[in-house]
Amino acid sequence: MLVRVGEFKKKDGQLRIMKFLKISDMTEEHKNKIGLTPDKETKKKKLAEGSEMVYDVEARDFRIFNWLSTTKDVVQEEMEFEV
């Protein structure tokens, strides 16, 4: 599965690396398996500019990724990951 890896600066100034799936890259089957309900998809429309709801593959939960606070280019990696 195609996983994105991005480093960003958190609000407290710490750097964090997140491995995540973009919701738009997921099949309906994957969305159902991780419990992406229509109300969660609606939430993503209310985010601040530059922010996107993603699925953190290490935390196995939804997180907000702020594209405006990245410190390096976000890369894509092929990774075995069972949703």
C-alpha positions in Angstrom: 0.0 0.0 0.0 1.2 3.5 -0.7 2.1 5.3 2.5 3.3 8.9 2.8 6.0 9.9 5.2 6.2 13.5 6.3 8.2 15.4 8.9 6.5 18.5 10.4 6.9 20.9 13.3 4.2 20.5 16.0 2.7 23.5 17.6 5.0 23.1 20.6 8.0 23.3 18.3 8.9 19.6 18.3 9.6 17.7 15.1 7.5 14.7 14.3 7.6 12.1 11.5 4.2 10.6 10.6 3.5 7.7 8.3 0.0 8.1 6.9 -2.6 7.3 4.3 -4.4 10.1 2.6 -8.1 9.5 2.7 -8.4 10.3 -1.0 -6.0 7.4 -1.8 -8.1 4.9 0.1 -10.6 2.5 -1.5 -14.1 2.3 0.0 -13.2 -1.1 1.4 -10.2 0.5 3.3 -12.4 3.3 4.6 -15.0 0.9 5.9 -12.3 -1.3 7.7 -10.8 1.7 9.6 -14.3 3.0 10.5 -14.3 6.1 8.4 -17.9 7.3 8.8 -19.6 10.0 6.7 -19.5 12.4 9.8 -15.7 12.0 10.0 -15.3 12.7 6.3 -17.5 15.8 6.8 -15.1 17.0 9.6 -12.2 17.3 7.1 -14.1 20.1 5.4 -13.9 22.2 8.6 -10.1 22.1 9.0 -7.7 25.1 8.8 -6.1 26.0 5.6 -3.2 23.6 4.8 -4.5 20.9 7.2 -5.8 17.5 6.1 -7.3 14.6 8.0 -5.2 11.5 7.4 -4.9 8.0 8.8 -1.7 7.5 10.9 -0.6 4.0 10.2 1.5 3.7 13.4 -1.1 5.1 15.8 -3.8 3.4 13.8 -6.1 6.4 14.2 -7.0 9.6 12.4 -4.8 12.6 12.8 -4.5 16.1 11.3 -1.5 16.7 9.0 -0.6 20.3 8.5 1.1 20.6 5.1 2.1 24.2 5.9 4.4 23.1 8.8 6.4 20.4 6.9 10.1 20.6 7.3 11.0 18.3 4.4 9.3 17.1 1.3 6.6 14.4 2.0 7.7 11.2 0.3 5.7 8.2 -0.8 6.8 4.6 0.1 5.3 1.3 -0.8 4.8 -0.5 2.5 3.0 -3.6 3.6 0.2 -2.4 5.8 -3.0 -4.3 6.6 -5.9 -1.9 7.2 
